[in-house]
Each structure stands twice: as structure tokens, then as C-alpha cells.
Amino acid sequence: MIIALVVASLMAIATVVIHTVGLVAMISIMGKRKHQIARVTGALRIVTYTVATVMGLFLIHTIEIWAYAGLYRALGLFTDFEDALYFSTTTFTTLGYGDVIIESEWRLIASVEGFNGFLLIGWSTAFLVTVVGRLFRAEIRWIDLLDEDDNGDEDGDEDTHGHRRPRR
């Protein structure tokens, strides 16, 4: 049991590191691409960023799930990688169908994987909500700027060239 707990803890730490590195990489890529994507406005921009974010998160989770599957295979708990990957996926996502199980000696690893997956998926959800929220706020600011340009200065003190107008 102690060995399984140590291995499970090390895997939890490893997947948190993978997740952190993945999110930092995504933020970095977004920062470098913001000028290209800033030219695209409206729904296309929001959809593009959202799909890219979801696919990035999907890739990060895939790496984490495959890491657990590799561990199960390395421990000899499965004869082929497909079964290990299936078990890891259902465990990480907390589906836990129960049609594939592992030896009781190593069950603690699967329990920690389920809890770890739950936390990491929650973290990804928070990240996605933040990105989408910022996209919508940026879109609203952009629309507000267009309205100001179309309507002139809101308080009527400046003309279209920025010169102060006399009040009437």
C-alpha cells in the first residue's frame, strides 16, 4: 500500500507539472498570436480562440491520461496499451465504468488518478471560462469603441477631429 501511495503521489505531482507547463505554454502562444487574431473580430475571433483553447486543453489532458496508462502498462497491470489507456481514460474522467479493473495491490493509484483528473479537469474548466470571458469582454469593448466612433463623443464636447465644440 505504501508503494502504491508513493507512486500515486508522484504521478499526481507529475500531472500537475504537466498541466502547469501546458497552461503556461498556451498563455504564451496566445500572447504571441494576439496581434494576428486581434484583426479578426466578432464571432469568428471568439470561435477561433475558444476552439484553440479547448484543443489545447484536450492535448494537455491526453498527455496526462497517457502518462497514467504508461504507468499501468509499466507496472504490468495490462497486457496491452489500449486496455491501459481505456482504463486510464475512464478513471481520469471519473466515468469508471468498472468493466476493466486492476489488481487490488495498485487500486490506490486508480483512486488518486480519479481525484487528480477531477481537479485537473476543474482547473481546465476555470481556465476556459476565463479565456472565453476575456474574449467577450474584449468584444464588448471593441463594440463600444465602434459606437463612440459612429456617434461622435458621447457628451458632445468634441467634433470628429477631437476639437472642443462650444456648448449651445
C-alpha positions in Angstrom: 0.0 0.0 0.0 2.8 2.5 0.8 4.5 1.9 -2.5 1.2 2.4 -4.3 0.6 5.6 -2.4 4.1 6.9 -3.2 3.7 6.1 -6.9 0.2 7.7 -6.9 1.6 10.8 -5.3 4.4 11.1 -7.7 2.0 10.7 -10.6 -0.2 13.4 -9.2 2.7 15.8 -8.9 3.9 14.9 -12.4 0.5 15.6 -13.9 0.1 18.9 -12.1 3.5 19.9 -13.5 2.4 18.8 -17.0 -0.8 20.8 -16.6 1.0 23.9 -15.4 3.6 23.7 -18.2 0.7 23.2 -20.7 -1.3 26.1 -19.5 1.8 28.4 -19.4 2.6 27.3 -23.0 -1.0 28.1 -24.1 -0.9 31.5 -22.5 2.5 32.2 -24.2 1.1 31.1 -27.6 -2.0 33.2 -27.1 0.2 36.2 -26.2 2.3 35.8 -29.3 -0.7 35.4 -31.6 -2.9 38.1 -30.1 -1.9 40.7 -32.8 -2.8 38.3 -35.6 -6.1 37.3 -34.1 -6.9 40.8 -33.0 -7.5 41.7 -36.6 -10.3 39.1 -36.7 -13.4 40.4 -35.0 -16.8 39.2 -33.9 -17.9 35.6 -33.7 -15.0 34.3 -35.8 -12.5 35.5 -33.3 -14.4 34.1 -30.3 -14.9 30.8 -32.0 -11.3 30.6 -33.1 -9.8 31.3 -29.7 -12.4 29.0 -27.9 -11.7 26.1 -30.2 -7.9 26.6 -30.0 -8.2 26.7 -26.2 -10.4 23.6 -26.0 -8.0 21.7 -28.3 -5.0 22.8 -26.2 -6.7 21.6 -23.0 -7.6 18.4 -24.7 -4.0 17.8 -25.6 -2.8 18.5 -22.1 -5.4 16.0 -20.7 -4.4 13.5 -23.3 -0.8 13.6 -22.2 -1.8 13.2 -18.6 -4.1 10.3 -19.3 -1.4 8.6 -21.5 1.1 9.1 -18.6 -1.1 7.1 -16.3 -1.7 4.5 -19.0 2.0 4.2 -19.4 2.4 3.7 -15.7 -0.2 1.0 -15.6 1.5 -0.8 -18.5 4.9 -0.4 -16.9 3.6 -2.0 -13.7 2.4 -4.9 -15.8 -1.3 -4.3 -14.9 -2.4 -4.6 -18.5 -1.1 -6.8 -21.3 -1.7 -4.1 -24.0 -1.6 -0.4 -24.1 -5.1 0.0 -25.4 -6.6 -1.5 -22.3 -4.4 0.6 -20.1 -5.4 3.7 -22.0 -9.1 2.8 -21.8 -8.8 2.2 -18.0 -6.9 5.4 -17.5 -9.4 7.5 -19.5 -12.4 6.2 -17.7 -10.6 6.6 -14.4 -9.2 10.1 -15.1 -12.6 11.4 -16.2 -14.3 9.7 -13.3 -16.6 7.7 -15.5 -15.3 4.5 -14.0 -17.4 2.0 -16.0 -16.0 -0.9 -13.9 -15.7 -3.2 -16.9 -11.9 -3.1 -16.6 -10.3 -3.3 -13.2 -6.8 -3.6 -11.8 -5.2 -5.7 -9.1 -6.1 -4.7 -5.6 -2.5 -4.0 -4.7 -2.5 -1.0 -7.1 -6.1 0.2 -6.7 -4.9 3.3 -4.8 -3.2 4.6 -7.9 -6.5 4.5 -9.8 -8.3 6.2 -6.9 -5.8 9.0 -6.9 -5.9 9.3 -10.7 -9.7 9.8 -10.5 -9.4 12.5 -7.9 -6.4 14.1 -9.7 -8.3 14.0 -13.0 -11.3 15.7 -11.3 -9.1 18.5 -10.1 -7.3 19.0 -13.3 -10.5 19.0 -15.4 -11.9 21.6 -13.0 -8.7 23.7 -13.4 -9.1 23.4 -17.1 -12.7 24.5 -16.9 -11.8 27.6 -14.9 -9.1 28.4 -17.5 -11.5 28.0 -20.3 -14.2 30.2 -18.6 -11.5 32.9 -18.0 -10.4 32.9 -21.6 -13.9 33.0 -23.0 -14.9 35.7 -20.5 -12.0 37.8 -21.6 -12.9 37.3 -25.3 -16.4 38.5 -24.7 -15.2 41.5 -22.6 -12.8 42.4 -25.4 -15.5 42.1 -27.9 -17.8 44.3 -25.9 -15.1 47.0 -25.5 -14.5 46.9 -29.3 -18.2 47.3 -30.0 -18.3 50.2 -27.5 -15.4 51.9 -29.3 -17.2 51.5 -32.6 -20.3 53.1 -31.2 -18.3 56.0 -29.9 -16.7 56.4 -33.4 -20.1 56.2 -35.1 -21.8 58.6 -32.7 -19.0 61.0 -32.0 -18.1 61.9 -28.5 -20.8 60.8 -26.0 -21.0 64.2 -24.2 -21.0 66.3 -27.4 -17.9 68.3 -26.4 -15.7 67.3 -29.3 -16.1 67.2 -33.0 -14.8 64.3 -35.2 -11.3 65.8 -35.1 -11.1 66.0 -31.4 -11.6 69.7 -31.2 -13.7 71.1 -28.4 -17.1 72.4 -29.5 -18.8 75.4 -27.9 -21.9 74.5 -25.9 -25.2 75.7 -27.2 
